[in-house]
Amino acid sequence: MSWHRKSGRLVLDRRTLLRGTLAGAAVSLALPPLEAMFDANGEAYALDGVLPKRFGLFFWGNGNRPERWAPSGTGLGPAWSLSETLQPLAAVKPWLTVVTGTDVKLPNDAPHSSGAAGVLTGHRLGDAEDDNSFQAPTIDQVIAQAIGGQTLYRSLETGVDGATGRSFNGPNSPNPPETSPIAFFDRVFGPTFREPGQAAVDPRLGLRRSVLDAVSDDIARLEARVGAADRARLDQHLSGLRDLEARLALLEQDPPDLAACARPAEPDADYPPVAGRPQLAAINEVFAQMLAMACACDQTRVFSHWFTDPVSDKLFPGASAGHHDLTHNEGGDQPEVQAITVQCVEAYAALLQAFADVPEGSGTLLDHCVILGTTEVSLGQTHSILDIPILLGGSASGALKTDHHLRALGGENVSKVLLALIQAMDVNLTEFGSEEGHVTEPLGDLFA
């Protein structure tokens, strides 16, 4: 039952259910409209105080055309206007912050990959010859390690049309994204998913947890008898069992009583190419809808969504060649590269819109999120990591300014943006990154 006190008065959520058991079975009963559910104006109370914050990461590859990216004007509200490239974000401008003028300060040893590691971890690559040699957790996993244990899924990772992603728990520990919409739906919204008010629990879950308890005890006894190397392997295995046990325990609990939660529409089983090109926009849209509901239902509070990878050579609609190919081989001011960049911004806008369309509390789901949109380079043609594109959607429940263009002066370290986002998510961290990417202060002008 969702309730709290406001000015000494009991406040109930409009969708409050009474729950109990009958003949050993869980039952629930809806309540009629009560005074405690409405304010003096007759409007339903919004329990914003109990709504969780969520963090999302949206990534596209190959950067932008910087001369067409930056908004005009700086500041809040009417003080700034969207650029040509950012026009697809017009409908979500009230939730948007654009940060310009921040740089990846780490050495650009490996084109594309150094920028990806720098902007996502604040650390350089462990091996300039290995694109995946990230030495530290990416920002999504820094936040997930702090808040992810409160939900069924510590984090969710999705990718469009085979994207491999760059989400890392730490060195040599990637989180590959799910690239099949139907597989993601079955995993998150399949048989174990319950909407608020659905009280039936699979009795096999308790048995599975009991089996895990027994196995964990056996492993703990075995640890005392084996050598150091085997003990390390057993510790890793036992950690996985504990994570599974925690997830099973969450499955046995009543689903979160969040009014916005509903099972999304089931996606198509397949999205075949059209005219030899992947259906990037359609796949992105269906993932956006499912990620929004995964957050609205508190299945997770952290996600990463990989529209395209660093160095992606996807063949976009209207393009004569792959994206990465065009960044280096198209002449002039690269109109095809510009058109592809706009399509990437459209995909980010679709993700934000999916969250903005979900009412939550007195606002929207997007109000209780911050969704970082970024890429690994600025000008793909030169592999520049100066003035890295940074987009932020949502205020993290009022922690951050919105409808805001922040122009950082003097080439600020982009790690300051990431530290600000981590702190906006109420994660107690006072530093981020290493070497030239190390910072101990956030970009303070982002905070409300």
N, C-alpha and C positions, 0 to 999 in steps of 0.2 A: 504494500500500500504506500503510495507517494503522498507525503504530507510534511508540512513544517508549520512553524508559527510565525506570523507577521504582525508586528505591533501588538503582540499578546493574543492574537486571534488565530485559531486553527485554520489552515489553508490546505485544501485537498485538490489534487489533480482531477480534471474532469473525467479521466478514464480510469479512476481508481476502482479496483476490484477487491472484493472480500474473498479470502482464500481459506480453505480448510480441507478436511478429509471426510469422506463418507464411505463406510464399508471398506476402508483401506485405500480408497482411490482419491486422488486430488481433485477438488472441485473449486470453481470460482463463481462469483455472483456479482453482476454489475449493479451499481448504485443508481438511484434516480438523481436528477439535478438537486444539489443541496446548496444552501447559502454559502457554505464554506468553500465551494468551488468557484465563486464569482466575486468580483470586486464591486465597488459601489456603483460602477457604471454598467453592471450586468455582464461584463466580459469575463471569460474564463481566466483564472489565474494561470500564470506561466511560472513553472518552478525552475527558473533559470539558475538558481543557486545550486541545484543538484545536477546540472547538465555538465557532462565532461568536456574537456578540451580535446581536440584531435589535431594531429599533424599529418600533412601529406606532402609528398615530393612528386613533382611532374618534371620529366626530363625529355628533352629533344636533342638530337645531335647536330653538329656542324655550325652552331652559332647563328649569326644574323648578318645583316648589312647595317653596320653601326650608324651610318649617316642618315638612315631612315627609321631608326629605332627610338631615339630619345624623345620624350614628350616635350612640348613647348611649355615654358613656365615651370616654376617649382612651388611647393607648398601644398595647401589643402584645398579641396573642393574646386571652386571656379578659378582658382589661381593657376591651374594647369590644365592642359588639353592633351588628349591622346594623339600620338603620331600616326602617320599613315599605316605603319606596320601593326600598331596596337589597336586599330579601330575595331577589330572583332571583339574587344573587351568592353565596348561601350555600355552594354547592358549590365555589366557587373562592376563598372567603375566605382560605385559607392563602396564596394568591398575591397578595392584594389590599391596596392602600393607598388610603384615602380621605383627601383633603386638603380641609379646610374652612377658611374664614376668609381666603382670599387674594382680592385685588381686581385688576381691570384699572385701572391708575392713569391711563391716557390719557383725554383728553376724550371724552365720549360724544356726539360730534357727529352721528352717523348711527345711529339705532336699529338694533340687530342687527349692522350691518356694522362699527361701531367696536369692538364687543366681539369679533367674529370676528377682525379684524385684530390687536387688542390681545393676545388670548389665544394666537394662533398665531404672531405675528411680533414682538410687543413694540413695534411701530410703529403710529402712527396711519394712517388712510387718506390717500392722496394727495389725494383729492377726496371731500368728504363727500357729493356727489351721485352718486358712482360706486361702487357696492358692490364692484367688483372692482379698485379702484385700490390694491392692496396695494403698499407701497413696499419690501418686503424679503422674503427667502425665508421661507416657513413652516417650522416646526420640523422637519418631516419632510425638507424639502429642505436645511436646514442640516446635518443628519446625513448625508443621502444624498451631499451634495457632499464630505463627508469620508471616507465608507466605501463609497459605492456603486460605485466603480470596481472592486471585487473580485469582483463578480457579474455575471451576464449582464444583469440589469436593475438599473440604478442605483436605481430605486424602482418600485413598482407602485401604481397608483391604481384603486380600485374604488368604485362607487356603486350604491345600490339604487334601482330604479325611476326612472331619469332624473335622479338627483341630479347636480348640476353641480360640486360640490366647491369647495374654496377652497385647493388646494395650489398654491403659487407658487414658481418658481425665483428670482423677483425681480420688479421692476416690469414690468408688462405681459407677464408670462411665465407663464401658468397651465399646470397639468398636468391636463387634463380626465380625469375617471375613466372607466373602462370600465363601462358599466351593463348589458351583456348577459353573463350567466354563460357562455353557450356561446362567445361571441366571446373572452372572457377565457381560457377553457379552451383554445381552439384556438391562441391566441397563446402561452400559457405552457407548455402540456402537449401541444402538437400535434406535427407531424412532426419538429421539431428537438430535442424533449425526449428525453433518455436517462436511464434509471435507472442507479444504480451497477452496473457489470458489463457494461453495454451499450457495446461499444467501437466500433461502426460509426459512421463519420463520413462525411457527404455530401462527396464529392470536389469538388463545385462550390463549397464554401465557400472553399477555397484559391484557386480561380480568381477568385471575387468579391473576395477580399482583394487579389489581384494587380492587378485592374482598379482598385480604389480607390487603390492605391499610385500607379499611373500617373496617374490623375486628380488626385490630391493634388499630385504633382510639377508637373503642368501649371498648376494653380491657383497654386502657390507662385511659379512663373516669371512668371505673369501679374500677380501682386500688385506686382511691382517696376515695372510699366509703367502702372498705372492711378492715378487720383486717390484722395484720402483717403476720399471717400464710398464709392466702389466697393471700395476695399480693406477697409473695415469690413464691407461686405456679403459679400465673399469670405471674410473671416476667420470670419464666422458660419457660412457654408456649409461651410468647411473643418473647423470644429469639429464640425459634425454628421457629416461624413465620418469624422473620427477616432473619434468615438463609435461609429459603425457598424462601423468596422474593428476596434475593441477588442471589440465584441460578437461579431463573426465569429471573432476569435481565440479567445475563450472557448468558442464552439461547437465549435471544433476540438479542444479539450482533453478529456481524460477527464472524465466527470461527477464531482462531489465524492463521495468514498467515505463517505457518511453513512448509517448503518444505518437511520434512520427514513424515508428517502426512498422514496416510491412514487408512481406516477401516480394521482391521485385519480379517483373515478368521474366519468364525463362527465355534466354537468348536462342538464336538459331544454332543448330548443330555445327554449321560450317559457314564460312564467309569466303566463297571462292573469288579469285581475282576477276576483275571486270576490265576488259580490253587490255589484258596483260598487266594490270596494276592491282596491288592489294587494296582491299577496301579499308584503308586506314581510318577514315572518318567514321564509318559505321562501327567498326570494332572499338574504336576509342569511345564512341557514344555509349555503347552497351556496357563497357567496363565502367564508365563514369557513373551510370545509373546504379550499377551493382555496388561500387565503392561507396556511393552516398548512402545506400541502404545498409551496407555493412557497418558504417559509422553510426547511422541513425539508430540501429538496433544494438549498438555497443558490442558488436562482434569483435571489433578492433578499434583502437584509437590512433593507430599509426599505419600509414601505407606508403608505398612508392609505386608510381605508375610510369612506365618507360614507353613513351610514344615512339621514339626511335633512339638507337644507341649512338654513342660517340663513333664518328667515322661512318655513320650509316650511309649506304648507297641505295636506299629505297627509291623506286621509280614512282614519283608522285603523279597524280592527275595533272595533265597539262605540260609535264616536263618531257624534254627530249632525251634525257639521260638520267642516270642516278644522281642523288643529291650530292654526295661527296665529290663525284666526278665533276659536276657543274661548278662547285665552289672553286675548283682549280682551273677549269678549262673553259668556262663561259667568259666571253669577253665583255668589255665595257663596264657598265654599272650592274651587270648580272641580273637582268629582269626575271629570269627563271628562278634563280636562287632567291630573289626577293619574294616571288610568288609562293615558293615552298615555305619560306619563313612565315609568311602570313597564314598558310595552312597549319603550321605548327602552333601559332598563336590561337587560331580557331579551335584547335584541339584542346588547348589549355582553357580557353573560354568555355568550351562545352563541359569540361570537368567542373569548373567553378559554378556554372549555371545549374548543373545537376544538384549541387549542394545548396545553392541559393533557392532552389525550387521546393526544398523540404522545409515546411514550417517547424520550428522548434522553439519552445518557450515563447517569449514575446517577440522573437525574431525568426531567424532561419538557421538551418544547420551550419551554413557558411559562417555565421556570426561566431560560432563556437569552434572554429577551425583556423588554422593558418596553413595554406597550401603553397609551398615554394615551387616556383617554376624557374628552371635554369638549364644551362647547357655548358659544354666543356670549353668553348672558345667564344670570342666575339666575332671577329672577321675570320671566317673559315679559310679564306684564300691565303692568309698569312699565318694561320694558327695562333693568332694573338690571344693572350690571356689577360689583356688590359681591358678595363671597362666591361667586365663580364655581365651579360644580361641577367638581371634578377627581377622576378615578379613575385609578389606576395598577394594571396587571396584570403581575406578574412582577418579578423582582429584577435583571434585566440581569446574570445570572451571579453573583449575590451582591453586587452593588454597592449595592443598595437594600434597605431593610427591607421586610418584607411582613407580612401579617396585622396591619395598622397603621392606626390612625386618628390622623392628625396635625392638630391644631387650631392653626392659626397665629394668634398673638395680635397685636392692634393693626393688623389689616388689611394683612398683608404683600403685597408686590407679586407678582402671579402670575408675572411674568417670572422670579422666583427659582426657581419650580418647573421652568420650562423649561430654565433654565441647569443645574439639577441633573440633569435627564434627559440633556442634551447631554453633560455630563461623565461621567455613568454609562455612556454609550456610548463612552467613551474618546476623545472628540473634544476636542482641545486648544483650548478656548475659555474665556476668562476674563471675558467680558461678553456681555450680550444686550440687545437693544432699543435704543430711543432716547427722548430727552426724558423724560417722566414714566415711561415704560416701561423705561428703562435701568437695568440692575443690573450690579454687578460681583461679587456674591457669590451663591452658590446657596442654596436653602433646605436648610441643612446637616443638619437633623434627618431628612431622607429617607435619608441614607446609612447603610449598615450599619456 
